[in-house]
């Protein structure tokens, strides 16, 4: 505990770094994931192929390698502002997590029985009505619990950015080691922080799950 | 082809889909073109940058890196499966003094990021006098995390089985251990095999975290080659080669998972046709109880959906 009280700035910066990576990466992942997920279930063969190739390639690449590419290779290819490791890491984590978001959406939509949409069409509903009143409300309910799991994984994955010069809870060990502090205590404190944050998200997941339970 | 999302397309929808298809192709071509242009503009296609990959010694190095990755993966996979079984059985225990602590261990191991666990093993433990090579830090951290995840997978598999399986096991006189080992676990593992294999793919990918604690695996080798100024620092090329090897290894494992899933689906489809013979959640005992009416035993509640 003394470490937090003695270096409040370092710990605050680390927590802020983790939260920026989490929310920034999460936002990119959501937007891109929705796009890729929509492409994968669309009636357009070309879009389905592109979505499948993206998901299968990126999902089978380690996140460490994705961030490696963004930290070392991307600055060689395009000019980026100096010291923009955080921004590059946010983009890398977002692109990686987007594949998981897309897959979660796709399997959520697959849980809605075809008969639901066929019945809605038989009633004379148009595309937007079928989507808005019948398919998406049901899909959303079965998507929310696994989607929260994706975000819990994202939160834990933010630590990987510590290996590439981004300040966050994973990198504070190096700071404390420079100050001559006990590294083991530092790492145990980081572990406690993650257990608390993950339990918080898991609690949110349970609340949403109970509220949005599918009534079939 | 009817989908839950769209009807069979008419002439206007077909025309619109064609246009959207062309737009998709154009956008993808544009992005690819931009990347290729940047590669060309910064000289990434020059022979000098790729020269290093024409030497046998370099490929021996890459091979050693890939072997180090596979060595960590192999040990971690075996350990994680064993730990998964132990934790799952502990969490399914009838005794609260086993079940509750094991549950806490699983929850904590699942909540801590693998990298932080590796840092604890490699940088934290030497403070109290426990030193280990980076290989063991990688392997132990992967075993701890993936073992706890696999235990949850196995537990979910056991809990999704119909209750009648367990009851039948007890009815023919098996003990608790016999019911678990001969009846519940084999079925749970068969049902969960695709999930278990995809968790092993995650394990394989996470060995790359060893790069951060200086375990000389594939990515570490790529960094080493890529920063070699004698060959013009072919960093991007090394990253691409390493990436291709990772994707190939993971796809090979994913393919196994896919095949298992197909086999599983075929087998279960042959046994029960869900459309014409709906498989209820009720066990035969419960059905008999229901027919007995109000005189029957207290067990005759309507079947509840579990899990």
Interface residues (C-beta under 8 A of the other chain):
Chain A: X39 X41 X42 X43 X44 X45 X46 X47 X50 X56 X57 X60 X61 X62 X63 X64 X65 X68 X69 X72 X73 X76 X77 X78 X109 X110 X112 X113 X114 X116 X117 X118 X121 X127 X131 X135 X156 X157 X159 X160 X162 X163 X169 X170 X173 X177 X182 X183 X184 X186 X187 X188 X190 X191 X194 X195 X198 X199
Chain B: X2 X3 X4 X5 X6 X7 X9 X13 X17 X20 X21 X22 X24 X25 X28 X35 X38 X39 X42 X44 X107 X108 X110 X111 X112 X113 X114 X115 X116 X117 X119 X120 X123 X124 X125 X127 X128 X201 X205 X206 X207 X208 X209 X211 X212 X219 X222 X223 X226 X235 X236 X239 X242 X243 X246 X247 X250 X251 X254
